[in-house]
Amino acid sequence: MSEFMYSCPACGQNISCDTTHVGTQIACPACNATITVPKETAGTAQRASGLAIASFVCSLSSFITCIGWLPGIICGHMARSRIRRNPSLKGSGLATAGLVIGYLFLMSEVGTTAVYVWRVSNAVKHGFENARQSLATNKIIVVQTQSTTVSNNNQPVEPAPAGVVVTTSQPVEPVTPATTVATSRQIEREKSEWTADISKASFPDHPASGKLHGLDFTVTTASFRNGDLKIRAGNGMLVDIFHLDASIEGHSYEVQSDEGGNTNNPLVRMTWNEGDVIQTTTFSKRYGMKLQFGQAVNRKVSGKIYLCFPDDSKSCVAGTFEVRLLKQN
């Protein structure tokens, strides 16, 4: 005694029947029509589902094609649906295996794509940040080379030393035309007197303040991020110190205002207002600087500064201040 499948001649409904009922009449469970169980279908064997086989084969092909999991998942679901509706079909295990392998490859593809997108977005973010810092550091900066210029009275003017950093609108060291020998000697004497001996400089015991281009400069806020220190005054003036260490906690810095300079010196930029015009000058050497920082408490570091510039107005900022540590990019 065994079961077999046959279809209702009236509605096509698949019916499972035992071989002992061959030749008898039964009512179709779907349309209620009276049908006779056929003899010729007795003992019909089950057949494997082609979709189940296709699901398993396609999913396995993902090891080679990398995209076989997609048809494998689709065929697997279709095969399981048909097997549930037609008991004469077998291959449920193959369909399940195809689905499992297919979904494993799908998760692997999703994870790989997510990692790739994260790396690309992180690289783009760092690229934009580096470009922004580079533009901020080199904004309207011109390095004057050795050349001879002519003043309004057609007298040649001594060129500034190579490497002196000036802006397009405000020279760091304007040179007065040498009209007489006495005037020329007086200029050289005034220059030689402006030497910032940092080894003898001390930190004043008062909040950091001073003058930039003859304008009062009182520190209101200071922040540090990615090696750059930004010191602000209430009147919109600003001092930026670029390319310090990644962390300033417990560090000290000392830069002598020598003529030769040091290519490893931090870049220092001061920004001030002349009426409605914002002026900016950046120095790579000939300035003097002394910095001292303590340990961080609640993401704040106490600091001391002595900073002087080689301009005609002898700009200088000195005293104590507090630095807020911003989140690193």
Secondary structure as the mmCIF struct_conf table of DSSP 4:
data_model
#
loop_
_struct_conf.conf_type_id
_struct_conf.id
_struct_conf.beg_label_comp_id
_struct_conf.beg_label_asym_id
_struct_conf.beg_label_seq_id
_struct_conf.end_label_comp_id
_struct_conf.end_label_asym_id
_struct_conf.end_label_seq_id
STRN STRN1 GLU A 3 SER A 7
TURN_TY1_P TURN_TY1_P1 PRO A 9 CYS A 11
STRN STRN2 ASN A 14 ASP A 18
HELX_RH_3T_P HELX_RH_3T_P1 THR A 19 HIS A 21
TURN_TY1_P TURN_TY1_P2 VAL A 22 GLY A 23
STRN STRN3 GLN A 25 ALA A 27
TURN_TY1_P TURN_TY1_P3 PRO A 29 CYS A 31
STRN STRN4 THR A 34 THR A 36
HELX_LH_PP_P HELX_LH_PP_P1 VAL A 37 PRO A 38
BEND BEND1 LYS A 39 LYS A 39
TURN_TY1_P TURN_TY1_P4 GLU A 40 GLY A 43
HELX_LH_PP_P HELX_LH_PP_P2 THR A 44 GLN A 46
STRN STRN5 ARG A 47 ALA A 48
HELX_RH_AL_P HELX_RH_AL_P1 GLY A 50 LEU A 60
TURN_TY1_P TURN_TY1_P5 SER A 61 SER A 61
HELX_RH_AL_P HELX_RH_AL_P2 SER A 62 THR A 65
BEND BEND2 CYS A 66 CYS A 66
TURN_TY1_P TURN_TY1_P6 GLY A 68 GLY A 68
HELX_RH_AL_P HELX_RH_AL_P3 TRP A 69 ARG A 85
TURN_TY1_P TURN_TY1_P7 PRO A 87 SER A 88
STRN STRN6 LEU A 89 LYS A 90
HELX_RH_AL_P HELX_RH_AL_P4 SER A 92 ASN A 138
TURN_TY1_P TURN_TY1_P8 LYS A 139 ILE A 140
STRN STRN7 ILE A 141 VAL A 143
HELX_LH_PP_P HELX_LH_PP_P3 GLN A 144 THR A 145
BEND BEND3 GLN A 146 GLN A 146
STRN STRN8 THR A 149 VAL A 150
TURN_TY1_P TURN_TY1_P9 ASN A 152 ASN A 153
BEND BEND4 ASN A 154 ASN A 154
STRN STRN9 PRO A 156 VAL A 157
HELX_LH_PP_P HELX_LH_PP_P4 GLU A 158 PRO A 161
TURN_TY1_P TURN_TY1_P10 ALA A 162 GLY A 163
STRN STRN10 VAL A 165 THR A 167
BEND BEND5 THR A 168 GLN A 170
BEND BEND6 VAL A 172 GLU A 173
HELX_LH_PP_P HELX_LH_PP_P5 PRO A 174 PRO A 177
BEND BEND7 THR A 180 THR A 180
HELX_RH_AL_P HELX_RH_AL_P5 VAL A 181 GLU A 193
HELX_RH_3T_P HELX_RH_3T_P2 ILE A 198 LYS A 200
BEND BEND8 ASP A 205 HIS A 206
STRN STRN11 PRO A 207 PRO A 207
BEND BEND9 ALA A 208 ALA A 208
STRN STRN12 SER A 209 LEU A 212
TURN_TY1_P TURN_TY1_P11 HIS A 213 GLY A 214
STRN STRN13 LEU A 215 ARG A 225
TURN_TY1_P TURN_TY1_P12 ASN A 226 GLY A 227
STRN STRN14 ASP A 228 ALA A 233
TURN_TY1_P TURN_TY1_P13 GLY A 234 ASN A 235
BEND BEND10 GLY A 236 GLY A 236
STRN STRN15 LEU A 238 PHE A 242
BEND BEND11 HIS A 243 HIS A 243
BEND BEND12 ALA A 246 ALA A 246
TURN_TY1_P TURN_TY1_P14 GLU A 249 GLY A 250
STRN STRN16 SER A 252 VAL A 255
BEND BEND13 GLU A 259 GLY A 260
TURN_TY1_P TURN_TY1_P15 THR A 263 ASN A 264
BEND BEND14 ASN A 265 ASN A 265
HELX_LH_PP_P HELX_LH_PP_P6 PRO A 266 PRO A 266
STRN STRN17 LEU A 267 GLU A 274
TURN_TY1_P TURN_TY1_P16 GLY A 275 ASP A 276
STRN STRN18 VAL A 277 PHE A 283
BEND BEND15 SER A 284 ARG A 286
STRN STRN19 GLY A 288 PHE A 293
STRN STRN20 VAL A 297 VAL A 297
TURN_TY1_P TURN_TY1_P17 ASN A 298 ARG A 299
STRN STRN21 LYS A 300 CYS A 308
BEND BEND16 ASP A 311 ASP A 311
TURN_TY1_P TURN_TY1_P18 ASP A 312 SER A 313
STRN STRN22 CYS A 316 LEU A 325
HELX_LH_PP_P HELX_LH_PP_P7 LEU A 326 GLN A 328
#
